[in-house]
Amino acid sequence: MIRRMRLLVVLLVLLTATTFARVGGGQSYSGGGYSSSSSSSSYSSGGSYSSGGSYSSSGGYDSSDGEAVGFILEMLIRLIIYYPKVGIPLVIVIIWAFLKYGGNNNRPSSPSNDFKKLQEWSSSNTVRQKQPPDLNSFKTADPNFSTPMFLDFLTSLYSKAYLTAGEEVRPYLSQEAQSSFSYKDVTAVVIGGVTVVRALAREPRDLVEVELESNLSFENGQKLFVVESLILQRHHGVKTREPEIVFSFSCPNCGSPEGVNPDGRCGSCGEKVNDGRFAWVITSRQRKHSTAVPPVVLSSSGEELGTDLPTVKSPNLSAALSQLQNKDPDFSKDAFEKFARETFMALQSAWTNKEWEKARPLETDFLFQQHQYWMDCYKHDGLRNVLEDIEITRIDWARIDLDKFFESVTIRIFARMKDYTIREANNDVLSGNPTQLRSFSEYWTFVRRAGVTSKNREATRCPNCGAPLDKVTHVGECEYCQARITRGDFDWILSRIEQDEAYR
């Protein structure tokens, strides 16, 4: 049975591996399984299923057979439901290969009890085929709630919890969660995807369940790719504080930076603050999957799924646009599209030339961190993803969201380019097609702080002081004026890239 499972995993990865190419890429951080599906059901830089990728990995899946089963079935279910023309033939091929090469000739060909168990598991594990939870439901009781800020807070909290063994973020970890982050040797955390599984806004407690894909680095040099489930809770009716307070991770009651005792009591105000009465708190962390080395998935010449799907537009797009223009009379769709095109081309250039430091001022911390991880993977393996003859063919407007602290605009960018991966030592083409244009589309979301107004500027200059963006620190500060420019405090900044077959 184990050999059969491994055969199915290999077949599925080879036939349905996610495309790792270009900036948004369509890549799943895990390289094939546990795709983040981006912000509709997750909030990452892209990644659902694209066809025809090639797979390369120096590691493998070391999870249990049950996790492998889940990986297989999730991929099959998604393909059958969303892309039956691909999924159904694929299932036929897999069943044929399974019976021909993976089976025991002495066994009858009828379905085994194990396969029946897989079917039963499949029927109960369809959460990712459902309409994704809407985080905006929290705005009813908390008008200050901001989806971009919540996701940045969540990813920052998760990273700090690992890097400090929970000590610097005690106000936001329950006692149980503190003990689960008690690692002392984690040196780096790179988050590749965040999937929202549940969002419940109700008495007595609000609840959010998320699934994170991340890469952990340890002092001994080990790197571990993990998929973990987090549950965050807070008392219903709690109001979100200002971003400066939220991201300070100080006491959520009095704001003191002095720290919180291991029992969750603030040393300044004496309140027990890690119980959700004042802010979101991680109450549970569960590891669902891990592997020693995250796989690397290369570019593909296969068809991009979803490009021919109609653009998913918010029903209140026109009203939201009017509201945005009333708040910011200088806002112009043409000017915004020009800025988006400049950002798009600058990022593709930085990516293919392996000069990702030039992308630092153009992306939020979370998105830059993820892309930096993949650039490091390419560098480590001596590879380069070449993007040539890049052309944006169309831009559709999809969504505008306005909240107390942030504004966001989502557009769908249609483009084409030559997209292939080479080994730099000898320029051998490993994947993709250097002579064929590859058409695709992606949803790009830009955010900025509420109250910021439009102004004419170049995408290559600091939005605060106007200096060239040639000196931006790893934390997103302009070295000329020391302003933090990667949270949208001064102008629009790219927050998410989502694949068109995954966007909802």
N, C-alpha and C positions, 0 to 999 in steps of 0.2 A: 504493500500500500504506500509506503514511504517513497519507493522508487517511482510509483505512478504519480504521486503528488509532485515530485521534482520534475518529472517529464512535463506535466501540465504547466508548471510554473515557467519552464524554459520555453515551451510553445507559446504561452500567452505573452511572455516578454518579447519574444522575437516577432510575434505577429501584431502586437498592439502597443509596443513600447512607446512612451511619450516622446515627442520630438524635443531634443535639446538643441536649440539653435536660436540665433539672434537674441536681442535683449529680452523681449517678453517670452519668446521661445516656445511656448506651449509646453515647457518642461515641467514635470512634477519633481519636486525636490527629492523625493525618494527614488526617482528614476524608473518608475514603472508601476508601483503599487501605492496605495494610500494617497491617491492624487488629491491635491487640495481643492481642485475645481474652482479656485479663486473666489472672488468676493460674494458671489451670489449665495453660495453655500459656504463660502470661506472668504478670507481676505488676504490674498497673496498675490504674487506677481504673475500669476498665470498657472495653467497646468490642469488640464483635464486630459482626455485621451485624444491623441493625434495618431494618425496611422503611419505605419511603415518605418518606425525608427529602428536603429541598430543599437545593440546593447553591448556594453563593455563594463566589466567590473572585476576588481581584484578581490572582492569579497563575495558574500552571498547571503541568503536568508538563513539566519540561525534561529528563527522563531519556531514556535511549536507547529505541529501539523495543523492544528486548528486555525492558527493564524494564516498559514499558507492557504488553507481551504477558504478562509474569508477573503483573502487577496484574490484568489481565482474567481470565486463566485461574484464578488463585487464587480470585477472587470467584465465578466460575461453578462451579468444582469444589466449593467449600464449600456453595453453595446447593443444588446437585444432590444432594450426599451427605447433608447434614443436613436440608434442607427441600425435598424433591423436588416438593411441590405448588407451591412458589414457583419453584424453580430450573428445572424442565423447561419450564413455560410461558414463563419469561423467556428461555430459550435459543431457543425457537421465535420469539419476538418479535424477538430480536436478529438471528437469522439472516435473518428476513424483511426487517428494516430494512437489514441489511448488504447483502443482494442487491439491494434496491430502490433504496437511496439511496447506498450506498457503493461499489458495484461499477462496473465498466467494461462498458457494454452490448456492446462488441465482443468481450468475453472469454467463453469458455464458462462455464456455470454449475457445472461440476464442481469439486470441491475443488482448490485450487491447491497447489503445492509448499510455499508459505509456510504454508498452513493445516495441511498434514501435519506441518510442522516444529513448529507450535504443539501439535499432538496429541502428538508425541513428547516435547516439553518437558513437557507436562502429566503424562504417565505417570511422569516421573522427578522431579517436583517436588510431591510429595504429603506432605511432612513435617508440615504443619499439620493434616492429617486423621488423623494417628496419635495414639495415646495420648501425652500430653505426658510429658517426662522427669520423674523423681521425684528432687528434690534430697535427699530424706531418705536416699537410698542412700549418701550420704557418712557417715552416722552409724555405719555398721558399723565403719569404721576410725578414725573421728573422732567419738567420742561427744559432743564439745563442739559439733559443727556445729549451727548455727541458721539455718533458712531466712530468717526476717525479718532477722536481722543480716547475713547474706550479701548480701541484696538491697539493704539500706541501704548497706552497705560498697561494693557495686558501683556504685550510682548516685552516691554521694559521690566515689568515686575517679574516675569518668568525668568528672564536673563539674570537679573540681580539676585533672585532667590538662589539660583545655581552658583553664581560666582562668589557670593558671600555666605554660602551655607544658610541662607535665610536671615542672617543677623541684621542686615541693613534694611530689611523690609518687613520686620516683625509686625508692624501694625496692620499688614495686609495678608498675613498668613495665620490660619487657625493653628492651634497646638498640633493637630494631626499633620497639617501641611508642613509646618516647620520641621518636624522630624523626617518627613519624606524628602526634604531638600538638604539633608545634613551632610552632603558631600563636601570634602575639604580640598579636593585636588582638581576641580574643574577650572580650566584656564580660559576657555572661550565658549560662547554659546552663539550659534548662528541659526536663526529660525527661518525655516524654509516655507512654512505655510500654516495658516490658522483657519480651521473649519469650524463654523458655528453649528453645533448639533442641536441645541435646545436654547430657547430664550423664553422664560416665563416671568411675566410681570403681574404679580398678584400677591395678596395677603397670604401669610404674614411675611414671606421673604421672596424677593426677586431672585431669580436663578439663571445663570448662563452656563451651559456646558460647551466646551470647545475641545477640538482635537488639534494638537500642534505637532508639526514635523520639525525636528531640529537636529543639528549636528553638534555634539559635545566633544570638546578637546580636553585632554587630561594631562597632568604634569609629566607622566611617563611617555607622552607622545601618542597615546592611543586616541583614536577618533571613533566615536560611536554615533551612528544614526539612530534616532529614536522617534517613535510615534507615541505621544502621551495624551491622556484625557485629563482635562482640568475642569473642576466645578467651582464657579465663583458665586457667592451669595451676598446679599445685603438686605437689611430690613426694607420692606416696601415703603415707599414715600421718602426715602433718603434722597437729597438733592445733590447733584454733581457740583463739586467745587471748581474754582477757576483753574485753568491749565497749569499756572505757575505753582499752585498748591498741590495739584494732583501729581505732577511729575517730580516734586521734591521728595516724595515718599516719607515726609515727616508725619508727626501725629495728625491724623485726620480730624481730631477734635479741636486741639488748641494750636496746631501748626508748629509746635516746638520741634526743633531739629535735634534735641538732646538724645533721642533714642527711646526705645521701649524695652521694658524688662522681658525676660523669656516667658513670663506668664501673660504677656500682652498688655500690661499696665504702663501707661505713659509716665515717665519719671518726672514730668513737669505738672500735668494736670491730675494725675492719679487715676484717670479713667481707664477701664479695660477697653481697648479700642480694636482688638482683632476679632470681634464677634459680629461684625457686619452692621453695627448700629450707626456708624458714621461714614462708611465707604465700602466699596466692594472688597471682599476677602476671598482668597483661595481657600476652599475648605477640603479639597480632595485632589490628589494627583495619582494617576494610575498609568503605568507603562503598558502599552498594548503591543508594541513591536519594537525590535531592535536588531541591528546588524552592525558588524564591526566596521565595515567600510561602505559608505554610501555609493551606490552604483553611479556610473557616468553614462549618460545616454547621449549619443551623438546625433547630429542633424540627419535629416531624411529627405529623400526625393519623393516620398509618398504623398498622397493627397491630404491637404489640410481640411480637417472636418469642420463643418459649421460655417464656412465662408459664404455659402449660398443661402444661409438662413436669414430671414428678415431681421432688421435691427430691432432689438428689444427697447422700446421707448417707454419711459414713465408716463402714466396717464395724465399727470399734472405738469408735464414738461413746459408747456407754453405759459401756464400760470406762474411756475417757478422762475422762468426766464424773465417775465415781466416784473416779478418781485425783486429779482436780482438787479435789474436795470433801474428800478425805482430807488434802490439803496445805493447804487453806484451808477449814476447817469453817464459816466465815461465808459462803461463796459460796452464792448463791441464784439459781436460774434466773429466778424472778420479779423479783428485784432487778436482775439483769443486763438482762432485757428492758426493764424500766422505764428504766434508764440508756440503753439502745440507742434506745428510742423518743424520749427527750429529745434525744439527739444527732442523730437523724434530723430531727426537727422544727426544731432549732436551725440545722442546716446548710441545710435548704430555705429557711428564713427569710433567712439571711445571703445565700444565692444570689440569690433573687428581688429582695431589696432592695439588691443590689449593695454589701453591707457585709461583704465577705469577711474583713476583719480580725477579725470576731467568730468566724470559723471557725478562726482560728490555734491556739487551745488545744485544739481537738477532733480534730485530724488530725496524723499524722506529717509530718515535713518534706517527704518525697517527695510524698505525696498533696496536701498543701496547695499545694506549688509547682505541681503540674499544674493544679489548679483555679484558682489565681491567674492562670495563663497565660490560661485561657479567659475569666475575668472581664475581664482586660485586653483581650482580643479584642472582647468585647461593648462595653466602654467606648469603645474606639477607633472602632468602627463605629456608635456611638450607638444600640445595641440593648439590650433588656432581656428576659430570659426570665422570664415571669410564671408563678408557681406558686400556684394558689388551691385552696381547699376540699380541703386535704391530709388524708388519712386512712390510717392503717396498719390493714389488715384482718386480717393474720395474720403470725405469726413462726414459722418452722420452724428447728430446730437441725440443723446440717449437719456440723460438724467441730470437734474440739478437738485441738490439738497442744501437747505439752509437751516442752521440751528444757532443757538445762542453764541457758540464759540467758533464754529467753523462753517465755511461754505465749500461745496464740492461740485465739480462739473465733470460728467462722464461723457466722452465722445467715442465713437467707433471709428477707428482708422483703418481704411483699406489701403493696402500697399502691395508692392511686388519687388522682388530682388533675387539675385543669385545668392544661394545660401548653401555653403558646403564647408566641410571640416578637413583640415590637412594636418599632417605631422610635420612640424616645422623643420626637423632635421633634414628631411629629404623632399619636402613638399608633396609627398604622396597624398592623394585624395582618399580619405577614409570613409566618407559618407557624403551624401548630398550630390548635387549635379552642378559642376562649374559652368555649364553652357546653357542651362535652362532657368528661366525666370520662374520663381515660386510666388504665387499669389496667396495672400492671407489677409485676415482682418483681426483686430484686437480692440478691446474696450480699455481705454486709458482714462484714469480718474486723477484729476488735479484738485488740490485743496489749498485753501488759504484761510487765515484768521478772519473772523467776522469783523467788519468795519474797515478792512483794508480796501482802498479804492484803486481803480485801474490807472495805470500810468504807462507812458511809452518808454520802453527800455529794451535793450538787447538781451537775449537769453544768455549771452556770454559775459554779462556784467553783473556785479553785485546789486541786488535790488534795493539795498540800503544806501550805499555810498557811491555806486556807479563805477567802482574800480574793476579792472579785469578779474575774472574768476580763476586766476592762475595760482592763487594762494588761499585754499580753503582747507581747514584742518579736518582730521578724521571724524571729529564730532560735529562738523558742519558750520564752523565759525569762519567768517571772512577775516583774514589776518590783517587787512588794512583797517577795518573799523571794529573788529572784535564782535560783530553782530552774529547771532545764531540765525542762519538763513535757510535752514532745512526743515522748519516746522510750519512754513507758510505765514510767518509773522509779517512779511513785507510784500509778498507776491505769491502767485500760484506756484505750486511745486508738485511734481508727479508723485502720487501716493500708491497707485495700484495699476497693474497691467493684468487684464483678464482675458482668457481665451474665449472666442466667440461661441464655441460649442458648449462652454460651461456657464456663460453669463446668463443670469435670470433677471 
